[in-house]
Amino acid sequence: MITTDVIVIGGGPAGSTTSTLIAQHGHKVMLFERERFPRFHIGESLIPETYWVLSRLKMLDKMKASHFIKKYSVQFVNANGKLSAPFYFHDNKPHECSQTWQVVRSEFDLMMLRNAAEQGVEVHEATRVLDVLFEGDPLTPNSSPTVGRGGKAVGVRIQRENGAVEEVRAKVVVDASGQSTMLQSRFKLRLWDPVLNKGAVWTYWEGAYRDTGRDEGATLVIQTPNKQGWFWYIPLHNDVMSVGVVGPFDYLFKGRGSHEQIYTEEVDACQAVKDRLSKARRVTGYFATKDYSYRSKQVAGDGWVLVGDAFGFLDPLYSSGVLLALKSGELAADAIAEGLSRGDTSSAQLGKWGDMFNRGVDRMRRLVCEYYDGFSFGKFVRNFPQLKNTVTDLLIGDLFEERVDAVWGPMESLYEEGKQQIPAWTAGASPEVMQTKTNELYLPEGRKP
């Protein structure tokens, strides 16, 4: 039987982060990834606070030497086509961390996985984790115990590329399986967000308009004229532009025809996007996803931890996905390393970071929900210019400091009479809505970045 200290399921940014940092503590880590990298993934825009985790991972020199587009700011275009002043990160925080990158995830994730291997992680690609093994609970691969009934995670059952099945034992199992949510699904821990019920359709272009100089790598958030949704406009290297539309699921998908038809109709209706694509050539098919806003009721149990999308995903607005993957991986790795040094792999030890992490996600979630409910950055800054830097702190991902909560009171003072408070994520979606929920991703044939 194979044994190790820690098993990590999944080689995306969360899994690579967790495994690398645990290996840096001197522990033996085995990472199992079901695919062979490089592989396509959405989530291309980094935000500045990723810098600090990338530094711990010893990834900064690799990022600086890469051909990824440098990102210095974010800009907003309102429903009337008016472009906001750029939110330059460096103006708010004059530090190297305020320059970040627009990445092609197939390349970035491969860099992260190779970096993990360089630092001692035993990486196994094309290896499928069939089941997580528990001690003290007579589980079969198809059983679904409650959290309270299950024993301690003690390993996994894997299937190699040649079909061979093996068991690997460990003191801790980290689920970084992404939106497959292996343990979250097994223990029925998922809470769908009660407010965020969005979908997205996107594709990639060559020859699209892009700014120059300091603004070349800016992410644009372009509100649709009917205010039903927004476009992301993200410049990538090799003259590729990622352009996607996000909107409420019912609006975007019900009765609208094919993904191509939906996308074309939305571009045609949004002059700000149409103008920028007027000389561009589409180079891929149409991608789509829906029902992606959820979180787990808990981050850990005895001998197991959830990180990245295996724990939850918020929303593509403000590009927080990779940051939250890296941050959850970092916090989980530190708790695991501390627990291993103490001989304590209990739920309380492995999940001690959960409350703080959720508070940070809640801050970004509120900013997302406020935007969808009509929040205007321009109006807010005009009324509270002294808080522009604090709002920018939230945009760069500085989510884990209580000082940023100074924006909420002033924001509420601009509410229209009768506006309701945003329900907490812990409220979950209604039982009727939950029956219709299924996280789905549609990938077209042919070229993928």
Summary of the structure (lengths in Angstrom):
residues: 449
radius of gyration: 21.7
end to end distance: 39.2
largest distance: 65.1
contacts: 1512
relative contact order: 0.17
helix: 37%
strand: 23%
